[in-house]
Amino acid sequence: MIDVTDNGIGFPVESRTRLLEPYMTTRSSGTGLGLAIVGKILEDHGGGIELLDRMDQQRGACVRLWFPIETKTETAPSMEHTPS
């Protein structure tokens, strides 16, 4: 899990969950695709994204990203080239 925080105005409580939808934005410019794309990529790989207030009671936002942990050990194929 990774938390990314800032000290800006934070996320609006009333539309926070909608900010992960495509084309949803609270800004006057932009497409509203950034968080939706990140959320979809994480979801496709078994992770997720959450929009929160900062945990330390300071002003700002927290974006929490979580990633799956692979529990089995796999041996990756060697990238070395063996001369013939």
The first five atom37 places (N, CA, C, CB, O) and aatype in JSON, in Angstrom:
{
  "aatype": [12, 9, 3, 19, 16, 3, 2, 7, 9, 7, 13, 14, 19, 6, 15, 1, 16, 1, 10, 10, 6, 14, 18, 12, 16, 16, 1, 15, 15, 7, 16, 7, 10, 7, 10, 0, 9, 19, 7, 11, 9, 10, 6, 3, 8, 7, 7, 7, 9, 6, 10, 10, 3, 1, 12, 3, 5, 5, 1, 7, 0, 4, 19, 1, 10, 17, 13, 14, 9, 6, 16, 11, 16, 6, 16, 0, 14, 15, 12, 6, 8, 16, 14, 15],
  "atom_mask": [
    [1, 1, 1, 1, 1],
    [1, 1, 1, 1, 1],
    [1, 1, 1, 1, 1],
    [1, 1, 1, 1, 1],
    [1, 1, 1, 1, 1],
    [1, 1, 1, 1, 1],
    [1, 1, 1, 1, 1],
    [1, 1, 1, 0, 1],
    [1, 1, 1, 1, 1],
    [1, 1, 1, 0, 1],
    [1, 1, 1, 1, 1],
    [1, 1, 1, 1, 1],
    [1, 1, 1, 1, 1],
    [1, 1, 1, 1, 1],
    [1, 1, 1, 1, 1],
    [1, 1, 1, 1, 1],
    [1, 1, 1, 1, 1],
    [1, 1, 1, 1, 1],
    [1, 1, 1, 1, 1],
    [1, 1, 1, 1, 1],
    [1, 1, 1, 1, 1],
    [1, 1, 1, 1, 1],
    [1, 1, 1, 1, 1],
    [1, 1, 1, 1, 1],
    [1, 1, 1, 1, 1],
    [1, 1, 1, 1, 1],
    [1, 1, 1, 1, 1],
    [1, 1, 1, 1, 1],
    [1, 1, 1, 1, 1],
    [1, 1, 1, 0, 1],
    [1, 1, 1, 1, 1],
    [1, 1, 1, 0, 1],
    [1, 1, 1, 1, 1],
    [1, 1, 1, 0, 1],
    [1, 1, 1, 1, 1],
    [1, 1, 1, 1, 1],
    [1, 1, 1, 1, 1],
    [1, 1, 1, 1, 1],
    [1, 1, 1, 0, 1],
    [1, 1, 1, 1, 1],
    [1, 1, 1, 1, 1],
    [1, 1, 1, 1, 1],
    [1, 1, 1, 1, 1],
    [1, 1, 1, 1, 1],
    [1, 1, 1, 1, 1],
    [1, 1, 1, 0, 1],
    [1, 1, 1, 0, 1],
    [1, 1, 1, 0, 1],
    [1, 1, 1, 1, 1],
    [1, 1, 1, 1, 1],
    [1, 1, 1, 1, 1],
    [1, 1, 1, 1, 1],
    [1, 1, 1, 1, 1],
    [1, 1, 1, 1, 1],
    [1, 1, 1, 1, 1],
    [1, 1, 1, 1, 1],
    [1, 1, 1, 1, 1],
    [1, 1, 1, 1, 1],
    [1, 1, 1, 1, 1],
    [1, 1, 1, 0, 1],
    [1, 1, 1, 1, 1],
    [1, 1, 1, 1, 1],
    [1, 1, 1, 1, 1],
    [1, 1, 1, 1, 1],
    [1, 1, 1, 1, 1],
    [1, 1, 1, 1, 1],
    [1, 1, 1, 1, 1],
    [1, 1, 1, 1, 1],
    [1, 1, 1, 1, 1],
    [1, 1, 1, 1, 1],
    [1, 1, 1, 1, 1],
    [1, 1, 1, 1, 1],
    [1, 1, 1, 1, 1],
    [1, 1, 1, 1, 1],
    [1, 1, 1, 1, 1],
    [1, 1, 1, 1, 1],
    [1, 1, 1, 1, 1],
    [1, 1, 1, 1, 1],
    [1, 1, 1, 1, 1],
    [1, 1, 1, 1, 1],
    [1, 1, 1, 1, 1],
    [1, 1, 1, 1, 1],
    [1, 1, 1, 1, 1],
    [1, 1, 1, 1, 1]
  ],
  "atom_positions": [
    [[0.85, -1.16, 0.0], [0.0, 0.0, 0.0], [0.9, 1.23, 0.0], [-0.97, -0.01, 1.22], [1.91, 1.28, 0.7]],
    [[0.51, 2.23, -0.79], [1.24, 3.49, -0.86], [0.24, 4.62, -0.65], [1.99, 3.64, -2.22], [-0.79, 4.67, -1.31]],
    [[0.56, 5.54, 0.26], [-0.25, 6.74, 0.47], [0.5, 7.93, -0.11], [-0.56, 6.96, 1.98], [1.68, 8.14, 0.19]],
    [[-0.19, 8.71, -0.93], [0.36, 9.95, -1.49], [-0.48, 11.09, -0.93], [0.37, 9.95, -3.08], [-1.7, 11.13, -1.15]],
    [[0.16, 12.01, -0.21], [-0.59, 13.1, 0.43], [-0.14, 14.45, -0.1], [-0.43, 13.05, 1.95], [0.96, 14.6, -0.64]],
    [[-1.01, 15.44, 0.08], [-0.65, 16.82, -0.24], [-1.23, 17.73, 0.83], [-1.17, 17.22, -1.66], [-1.87, 17.26, 1.78]],
    [[-1.02, 19.02, 0.69], [-1.56, 19.97, 1.66], [-2.48, 20.97, 0.97], [-0.42, 20.71, 2.39], [-2.57, 22.13, 1.38]],
    [[-3.17, 20.5, -0.08], [-4.1, 21.35, -0.82], [-5.47, 21.39, -0.17], [0.0, 0.0, 0.0], [-5.6, 21.23, 1.05]],
    [[-6.5, 21.62, -0.98], [-7.86, 21.77, -0.46], [-8.54, 20.44, -0.16], [-8.69, 22.56, -1.44], [-9.61, 20.42, 0.45]],
    [[-7.95, 19.35, -0.59], [-8.54, 18.04, -0.35], [-9.6, 17.68, -1.38], [0.0, 0.0, 0.0], [-9.83, 18.43, -2.33]],
    [[-10.23, 16.54, -1.18], [-11.29, 16.08, -2.08], [-12.64, 16.49, -1.52], [-11.22, 14.54, -2.27], [-12.85, 16.43, -0.3]],
    [[-13.57, 16.9, -2.38], [-14.91, 17.23, -1.89], [-15.62, 15.98, -1.38], [-15.75, 17.9, -3.01], [-15.65, 14.96, -2.07]],
    [[-16.16, 16.05, -0.21], [-16.8, 14.88, 0.41], [-17.99, 14.4, -0.41], [-17.25, 15.21, 1.84], [-18.18, 13.2, -0.57]],
    [[-18.8, 15.32, -0.93], [-20.03, 14.96, -1.62], [-19.81, 14.25, -2.96], [-20.85, 16.17, -1.84], [-20.68, 13.5, -3.4]],
    [[-18.67, 14.48, -3.62], [-18.46, 13.83, -4.92], [-17.18, 13.0, -4.96], [-18.41, 14.88, -6.03], [-16.68, 12.67, -6.04]],
    [[-16.65, 12.67, -3.8], [-15.36, 11.97, -3.73], [-15.36, 10.65, -4.49], [-15.0, 11.72, -2.28], [-14.42, 10.39, -5.24]],
    [[-16.35, 9.81, -4.31], [-16.36, 8.51, -4.99], [-16.57, 8.67, -6.49], [-17.46, 7.61, -4.4], [-16.1, 7.84, -7.26]],
    [[-17.27, 9.71, -6.9], [-17.5, 9.94, -8.33], [-16.23, 10.38, -9.05], [-18.59, 10.99, -8.53], [-16.16, 10.29, -10.28]],
    [[-15.22, 10.87, -8.32], [-13.98, 11.32, -8.95], [-13.22, 10.18, -9.61], [-13.1, 12.01, -7.92], [-12.3, 10.42, -10.39]],
    [[-13.57, 8.96, -9.3], [-12.93, 7.8, -9.92], [-13.66, 7.36, -11.19], [-12.88, 6.64, -8.93], [-13.23, 6.41, -11.86]],
    [[-14.75, 8.04, -11.53], [-15.51, 7.74, -12.74], [-14.9, 8.52, -13.92], [-17.02, 8.1, -12.56], [-14.44, 9.65, -13.74]],
    [[-14.92, 7.92, -15.12], [-14.41, 8.64, -16.29], [-15.17, 9.95, -16.54], [-14.52, 7.75, -17.53], [-16.39, 10.01, -16.39]],
    [[-14.44, 10.97, -16.91], [-14.95, 12.3, -17.28], [-15.51, 13.11, -16.11], [-16.01, 12.15, -18.32], [-16.1, 14.16, -16.33]],
    [[-15.34, 12.63, -14.88], [-15.8, 13.39, -13.72], [-14.64, 14.25, -13.22], [-16.32, 12.43, -12.6], [-13.56, 13.74, -12.94]],
    [[-14.87, 15.54, -13.11], [-13.86, 16.45, -12.59], [-14.54, 17.59, -11.85], [-12.97, 16.99, -13.74], [-15.69, 17.93, -12.13]],
    [[-13.84, 18.17, -10.9], [-14.33, 19.35, -10.2], [-13.59, 20.6, -10.68], [-14.17, 19.19, -8.68], [-13.83, 21.69, -10.17]],
    [[-12.71, 20.44, -11.65], [-11.9, 21.54, -12.16], [-12.52, 22.12, -13.43], [-10.46, 21.07, -12.44], [-13.3, 21.47, -14.12]],
    [[-12.15, 23.36, -13.71], [-12.69, 24.02, -14.91], [-12.02, 23.52, -16.19], [-12.53, 25.53, -14.8], [-12.58, 23.66, -17.27]],
    [[-10.82, 22.96, -16.07], [-10.16, 22.39, -17.24], [-9.73, 20.96, -16.92], [-8.93, 23.25, -17.66], [-9.72, 20.55, -15.76]],
    [[-9.39, 20.22, -17.95], [-9.01, 18.82, -17.76], [-10.09, 17.89, -18.25], [0.0, 0.0, 0.0], [-11.21, 18.31, -18.52]],
    [[-9.73, 16.63, -18.37], [-10.67, 15.65, -18.93], [-11.37, 14.81, -17.89], [-9.95, 14.76, -19.88], [-12.41, 14.21, -18.18]],
    [[-10.84, 14.74, -16.69], [-11.44, 13.87, -15.68], [-11.15, 12.41, -15.92], [0.0, 0.0, 0.0], [-11.91, 11.54, -15.49]],
    [[-10.04, 12.12, -16.61], [-9.72, 10.73, -16.92], [-8.59, 10.16, -16.06], [-9.34, 10.61, -18.37], [-8.49, 8.94, -15.93]],
    [[-7.75, 10.99, -15.48], [-6.56, 10.53, -14.78], [-6.83, 9.51, -13.69], [0.0, 0.0, 0.0], [-6.28, 8.41, -13.72]],
    [[-7.66, 9.86, -12.72], [-7.94, 8.94, -11.61], [-8.69, 7.7, -12.09], [-8.74, 9.65, -10.51], [-8.48, 6.61, -11.57]],
    [[-9.57, 7.87, -13.07], [-10.31, 6.72, -13.6], [-9.37, 5.73, -14.27], [-11.38, 7.19, -14.61], [-9.52, 4.52, -14.1]],
    [[-8.39, 6.22, -15.02], [-7.43, 5.34, -15.69], [-6.57, 4.62, -14.66], [-6.55, 6.13, -16.66], [-6.36, 3.41, -14.76]],
    [[-6.07, 5.36, -13.67], [-5.25, 4.74, -12.62], [-6.06, 3.67, -11.89], [-4.74, 5.82, -11.62], [-5.57, 2.57, -11.64]],
    [[-7.3, 4.01, -11.54], [-8.16, 3.05, -10.86], [-8.39, 1.78, -11.67], [0.0, 0.0, 0.0], [-8.36, 0.68, -11.12]],
    [[-8.61, 1.93, -12.96], [-8.85, 0.77, -13.83], [-7.61, -0.1, -13.96], [-9.29, 1.24, -15.22], [-7.71, -1.33, -13.92]],
    [[-6.44, 0.52, -14.1], [-5.19, -0.25, -14.19], [-4.96, -1.03, -12.9], [-3.99, 0.69, -14.47], [-4.64, -2.22, -12.94]],
    [[-5.13, -0.38, -11.76], [-4.94, -1.07, -10.48], [-5.95, -2.21, -10.33], [-5.07, -0.08, -9.31], [-5.58, -3.3, -9.9]],
    [[-7.2, -1.95, -10.67], [-8.24, -2.98, -10.56], [-7.92, -4.18, -11.45], [-9.61, -2.39, -10.94], [-8.09, -5.33, -11.04]],
    [[-7.46, -3.92, -12.68], [-7.12, -5.0, -13.6], [-6.0, -5.89, -13.08], [-6.73, -4.42, -14.94], [-5.87, -7.04, -13.49]],
    [[-5.19, -5.36, -12.18], [-4.07, -6.11, -11.62], [-4.32, -6.57, -10.19], [-2.81, -5.27, -11.67], [-3.39, -7.0, -9.51]],
    [[-5.56, -6.47, -9.72], [-5.9, -6.96, -8.4], [-5.68, -5.96, -7.28], [0.0, 0.0, 0.0], [-5.71, -6.34, -6.11]],
    [[-5.45, -4.7, -7.61], [-5.24, -3.66, -6.6], [-6.42, -2.71, -6.55], [0.0, 0.0, 0.0], [-7.53, -3.06, -6.94]],
    [[-6.16, -1.5, -6.06], [-7.23, -0.52, -5.97], [-6.72, 0.85, -5.6], [0.0, 0.0, 0.0], [-5.54, 1.04, -5.33]],
    [[-7.65, 1.81, -5.58], [-7.35, 3.2, -5.24], [-8.46, 3.71, -4.34], [-7.21, 4.09, -6.52], [-9.62, 3.34, -4.49]],
    [[-8.09, 4.56, -3.4], [-9.05, 5.15, -2.47], [-8.7, 6.62, -2.29], [-9.06, 4.39, -1.1], [-7.53, 6.96, -2.15]],
    [[-9.7, 7.49, -2.28], [-9.51, 8.92, -2.08], [-9.94, 9.27, -0.66], [-10.3, 9.75, -3.13], [-11.09, 9.05, -0.28]],
    [[-9.02, 9.81, 0.12], [-9.24, 10.05, 1.55], [-8.82, 11.46, 1.93], [-8.49, 9.02, 2.4], [-8.23, 12.18, 1.12]],
    [[-9.13, 11.85, 3.16], [-8.54, 13.04, 3.77], [-7.2, 12.63, 4.36], [-9.49, 13.68, 4.86], [-6.98, 11.46, 4.65]],
    [[-6.31, 13.6, 4.54], [-5.03, 13.28, 5.19], [-5.29, 12.69, 6.57], [-4.14, 14.53, 5.31], [-6.21, 13.11, 7.27]],
    [[-4.49, 11.73, 6.95], [-4.68, 11.01, 8.22], [-4.13, 11.78, 9.42], [-4.03, 9.65, 8.15], [-4.51, 11.49, 10.55]],
    [[-3.23, 12.75, 9.18], [-2.57, 13.43, 10.3], [-3.28, 14.71, 10.72], [-1.14, 13.75, 9.92], [-2.68, 15.56, 11.38]],
    [[-4.53, 14.85, 10.35], [-5.37, 15.99, 10.72], [-4.92, 17.3, 10.1], [-5.41, 16.13, 12.2], [-5.42, 18.36, 10.48]],
    [[-3.98, 17.25, 9.18], [-3.58, 18.44, 8.44], [-4.53, 18.62, 7.27], [-2.1, 18.34, 7.96], [-5.24, 17.69, 6.89]],
    [[-4.54, 19.81, 6.7], [-5.35, 20.07, 5.51], [-4.74, 19.34, 4.33], [-5.44, 21.59, 5.22], [-3.52, 19.31, 4.18]],
    [[-5.57, 18.75, 3.49], [-5.07, 18.09, 2.3], [-5.76, 16.78, 2.0], [0.0, 0.0, 0.0], [-6.7, 16.38, 2.68]],
    [[-5.25, 16.13, 0.97], [-5.83, 14.89, 0.48], [-4.83, 13.75, 0.62], [-6.29, 15.04, -0.98], [-3.62, 13.97, 0.75]],
    [[-5.36, 12.55, 0.57], [-4.54, 11.34, 0.57], [-5.11, 10.42, -0.51], [-4.52, 10.64, 1.99], [-6.3, 10.11, -0.51]],
    [[-4.25, 9.99, -1.41], [-4.62, 8.98, -2.4], [-3.93, 7.7, -1.98], [-4.22, 9.41, -3.88], [-2.7, 7.63, -1.93]],
    [[-4.71, 6.69, -1.67], [-4.16, 5.4, -1.23], [-4.24, 4.42, -2.39], [-4.93, 4.85, 0.02], [-5.31, 4.16, -2.93]],
    [[-3.09, 3.89, -2.75], [-2.99, 2.89, -3.81], [-2.6, 1.58, -3.17], [-1.95, 3.32, -4.91], [-1.68, 1.54, -2.35]],
    [[-3.28, 0.51, -3.53], [-2.84, -0.78, -3.0], [-2.63, -1.76, -4.14], [-3.87, -1.35, -1.99], [-3.31, -1.73, -5.17]],
    [[-1.67, -2.62, -3.91], [-1.2, -3.56, -4.92], [-1.25, -4.97, -4.35], [0.24, -3.21, -5.39], [-1.02, -5.16, -3.16]],
    [[-1.55, -5.96, -5.17], [-1.58, -7.34, -4.68], [-0.16, -7.82, -4.37], [-2.24, -8.28, -5.71], [0.81, -7.37, -4.98]],
    [[-0.07, -8.71, -3.43], [1.21, -9.34, -3.11], [1.18, -10.74, -3.67], [1.48, -9.34, -1.57], [0.28, -11.53, -3.36]],
    [[2.16, -11.06, -4.5], [2.26, -12.4, -5.06], [2.84, -13.31, -3.99], [3.15, -12.42, -6.35], [3.91, -13.04, -3.46]],
    [[2.13, -14.38, -3.66], [2.57, -15.25, -2.59], [3.38, -16.44, -3.07], [1.4, -15.74, -1.82], [4.15, -17.01, -2.3]],
    [[3.24, -16.82, -4.33], [4.02, -17.95, -4.82], [5.3, -17.43, -5.46], [3.19, -18.8, -5.84], [5.34, -16.32, -5.98]],
    [[6.33, -18.23, -5.42], [7.61, -17.86, -6.0], [7.72, -18.47, -7.38], [8.78, -18.31, -5.1], [7.56, -19.68, -7.56]],
    [[8.0, -17.61, -8.34], [8.18, -18.09, -9.71], [9.58, -17.73, -10.16], [7.1, -17.48, -10.66], [10.12, -16.69, -9.79]],
    [[10.16, -18.6, -10.96], [11.47, -18.32, -11.52], [11.27, -17.65, -12.86], [12.32, -19.61, -11.65], [10.64, -18.2, -13.76]],
    [[11.84, -16.45, -12.99], [11.72, -15.72, -14.25], [12.67, -16.3, -15.27], [12.01, -14.22, -14.04], [13.76, -16.74, -14.91]],
    [[12.28, -16.31, -16.53], [13.18, -16.82, -17.56], [14.42, -15.94, -17.63], [12.47, -16.88, -18.93], [14.35, -14.73, -17.46]],
    [[15.55, -16.56, -17.89], [16.82, -15.85, -17.97], [16.83, -14.95, -19.19], [18.0, -16.83, -18.01], [16.37, -15.35, -20.26]],
    [[17.35, -13.75, -19.02], [17.45, -12.8, -20.13], [18.83, -12.87, -20.77], [17.17, -11.37, -19.64], [19.11, -12.14, -21.72]],
    [[19.69, -13.75, -20.27], [21.03, -13.85, -20.8], [21.01, -14.56, -22.16], [21.95, -14.6, -19.82], [20.21, -15.47, -22.39]],
    [[21.88, -14.13, -23.04], [21.99, -14.76, -24.34], [23.18, -15.71, -24.31], [22.14, -13.69, -25.47], [24.29, -15.32, -23.94]],
    [[22.95, -16.95, -24.7], [24.04, -17.94, -24.75], [24.52, -18.05, -26.19], [23.58, -19.34, -24.21], [23.75, -18.35, -27.1]],
    [[25.83, -17.8, -26.38], [26.34, -17.9, -27.76], [26.22, -19.33, -28.29], [27.82, -17.44, -27.82], [26.4, -20.3, -27.55]],
    [[25.92, -19.45, -29.57], [25.76, -20.77, -30.19], [27.11, -21.3, -30.65], [24.79, -20.7, -31.38], [27.18, -22.4, -31.2]]
  ]
}
